[in-house]
Amino acid sequence: MKVLKIGAVWCSGCLIMKPRWAEIEKEMPELLTEYYDFDKDKEVMEKYGIDHKLPVFIFLDKDENEILRLTGEVDKEELVKVINDNIDK
């Protein structure tokens, strides 16, 4: 499973989610994460229809199709559940 993690340096929710997501990556090394900056990666923002509500986590299946997305501050437990429920897709 691949996750596109989109944030910005000015985003307070992104700062809160950064250590939370780092824990998940450490615990789940099979998870592939790509990071994109809202202000620098305009092509990705347009492709996925990202507005100013950040952070955004876009979960992709093995064929790079979007499974689901979560926006804003999300509990670690909820993120882990979403990952576990979809890891084999």
C-alpha distance (Angstrom), angle and dihedral (degrees) to the residues before:
residue distance angle dihedral
M1 . . .
K2 3.75 . .
V3 3.78 125.4 .
L4 3.78 124.4 -161.4
K5 3.79 107.4 -150.9
I6 3.79 113.0 -162.7
G7 3.77 123.8 -170.3
A8 3.78 145.7 132.7
V9 3.80 137.3 -131.7
W10 3.81 90.6 -115.7
C11 3.82 93.5 52.5
S12 3.83 113.4 105.1
G13 3.82 92.0 -167.1
C14 3.80 88.9 54.2
L15 3.80 90.4 55.8
I16 3.80 89.9 51.3
M17 3.81 92.5 48.1
K18 3.81 96.4 45.7
P19 3.85 97.8 79.9
R20 3.81 91.2 37.0
W21 3.80 91.1 55.0
A22 3.82 91.4 43.8
E23 3.83 88.8 58.3
I24 3.79 90.9 51.7
E25 3.81 92.0 49.3
K26 3.80 90.5 50.9
E27 3.81 91.8 49.3
M28 3.83 94.6 43.1
P29 3.82 109.0 39.5
E30 3.82 90.8 168.2
L31 3.80 88.5 69.6
L32 3.80 114.4 99.0
T33 3.79 114.4 -148.6
E34 3.79 128.6 -172.1
Y35 3.79 118.4 -168.3
Y36 3.79 123.7 -147.4
D37 3.79 130.5 -176.8
F38 3.80 116.4 -135.8
D39 3.81 92.5 -141.5
K40 3.81 98.3 42.7
D41 3.81 106.2 35.2
K42 3.81 100.7 57.7
E43 3.81 93.8 155.0
V44 3.81 91.3 59.2
M45 3.83 91.1 45.4
E46 3.80 90.6 54.1
K47 3.81 93.9 44.1
Y48 3.81 92.6 54.1
G49 3.82 98.4 32.4
I50 3.80 95.9 -118.5
D51 3.79 117.8 177.1
H52 3.82 129.6 -177.0
K53 3.82 94.7 -70.9
L54 3.80 102.9 105.3
P55 2.96 154.1 -138.2
V56 3.80 101.3 38.0
F57 3.79 125.6 -172.9
I58 3.81 114.2 -163.7
F59 3.80 115.0 -168.7
L60 3.80 116.2 -152.2
D61 3.79 129.4 -167.0
K62 3.81 125.6 -134.9
D63 3.82 90.3 -80.6
E64 3.84 91.8 52.6
N65 3.83 92.0 -108.1
E66 3.79 117.1 143.4
I67 3.80 112.2 -105.2
L68 3.79 96.6 178.7
R69 3.77 143.6 -40.4
L70 3.75 135.1 -135.0
T71 3.79 124.0 -157.5
G72 3.78 131.0 -160.4
E73 3.77 129.6 4.5
V74 3.80 110.5 -15.7
D75 3.80 127.4 -173.0
K76 3.78 114.4 -109.5
E77 3.81 90.2 -124.0
E78 3.82 91.5 56.2
L79 3.82 91.8 48.6
V80 3.81 92.0 49.7
K81 3.82 90.8 48.8
V82 3.82 91.9 51.1
I83 3.79 90.7 48.4
N84 3.81 93.7 47.4
D85 3.81 92.2 46.4
N86 3.81 91.9 52.2
I87 3.82 106.8 26.6
D88 3.82 94.4 107.8
K89 3.81 96.5 49.2
